Amino acid sequence: MEDDFTLASQLEALESEPNKVAEYYRAFHKTRDQAGFNVISDNKKHLQHFDCVQIAEDGNTMVCSSNLNGRLWKGSVIIYNTPDEAVAGDVQRAVAGTVTSSSISDGTFLSSSGEYFLVGEDSGAVTLLRLTKPLSGNSPPNILHLGSSYTHNDMVTSIGILPDKKRIVTSSRDLSIKIINTDGLLVENELLPAHGHPVLSVATQTNSDIFASCADHNEVLLWDVRQEKPAHLIFKTDINTTCLNWQPNSHIVSVGDQIGTVYLADARNPKTQLAKFAIPNHRPLHKLSFNPSSTSSLAAVGDFNEVYLLDCSGGDLKQISRFSTHSDFPRGISWRNGALYTCGWDTKVLKHDLSQN
């Protein structure tokens, strides 16, 4: 009888696993005031897995983490004044922090001042937040929860921001891509099914409303929702894709797959491979990011401890540097004035010395 009870308890825990059952969140959703600990005043042990780091133009730095509290995963958002303060790792030096009712997979700033920002949650929610300035010298800044849009039926996997800064593109494991207006978090376009498999990544272009997407299969699609047939196949790999990123002010898209291969594709010449580079460990890639200050530099992280810096000038892909400073999987990438920052499941934000090149 005791074994039966233990088995039943385990099955019950699996059935309520928050990363797998989005309806669980909807039934037991708590407001942000009820969501739990205060990330600034409480112990850093609550911050367990850093999944996203983003740096605004004014230097405000957002670090998002996923934290297991008992049997439930929750998320944390921490804002620092500068990326170097995030690297220092002292949560007491953070400007403000808040928690979300589920893990956070991605986030982005909407304004150059870092005042407004969005996060995508494992519950399928897209949450709009605002960093408020203190009304008096004695009151600290605070993060206001402006609203959540539960537009996805499974976890949000990535967020891309369109050039007007008023609309975002989100992807989800529910096979959909959605264009959301940040004014009211209203869905303007719903692409369902966007792919025949869970959509893992979207990448927006810096100067147009065109964007690309990849899913848990081997096709990369280019989207223009103004067209009667909005989707076009631009690239096909031998192995399932995992992530992609658009080179700023160009037609080049970088694509990563499940065995650690990075490809360069030209959106103007469908199905044409410009270059490729194989990460030596052959493990899945998680995120790619071009350096906005020097667009020939491409950073890559995945299910390995290293951060790879690649050079894509001259129509080729070659390794510039390999940083082995993380002790667990790095997940987030951000650039600031040519400097490379990453965060990972080792609960660290690291700045990498590019002078080693």
WOKA-V150419 format. One record per backbone hydrogen bond with DSSP energy under -1.0 kcal/mol. NH is the residue of the N-H (numbers start at 1). CO is the residue of the C=O. If there is no record, write none. Layout:
# WOKA-V150419
NH CO
NH CO
This chain:
# WOKA-V150419
5 1
6 2
7 3
8 4
9 5
10 6
11 7
12 8
13 9
14 10
15 11
16 12
17 14
20 17
21 17
26 22
27 23
28 24
34 31
42 38
46 43
47 44
49 66
50 344
51 64
52 64
54 62
56 60
58 112
59 56
61 80
62 54
63 78
64 52
65 76
66 49
67 74
69 72
72 69
74 67
75 100
76 65
77 98
78 63
79 96
80 61
86 82
87 83
88 84
93 90
94 91
95 79
96 79
98 77
100 75
105 120
106 120
108 118
110 116
114 111
117 129
118 108
119 127
120 106
121 125
122 103
124 121
126 149
127 119
128 147
129 117
130 144
131 115
132 142
142 132
144 130
146 128
149 126
151 149
152 124
156 121
157 171
160 169
162 167
165 162
168 180
169 160
170 178
171 158
172 176
173 155
177 191
178 170
179 189
180 168
181 186
182 166
184 182
186 181
188 179
189 179
191 177
194 175
195 175
199 172
200 214
201 214
203 212
205 210
211 223
212 203
213 221
214 201
216 198
217 215
220 235
221 213
222 232
223 211
224 230
227 224
232 222
234 220
235 220
237 218
241 217
242 256
243 256
245 254
247 252
250 247
253 265
254 245
255 263
256 243
257 261
258 240
260 257
262 277
263 255
264 275
265 253
267 251
269 266
271 234
272 269
274 264
277 262
279 260
282 279
285 257
286 301
287 301
289 299
291 297
297 294
298 310
299 289
300 308
301 287
303 284
304 302
307 323
308 300
309 321
310 298
311 318
312 296
318 311
320 309
321 309
323 307
331 343
332 343
334 341
336 339
339 336
341 334
342 350
343 332
344 348
345 329
347 344
350 342
352 340
356 353
357 354
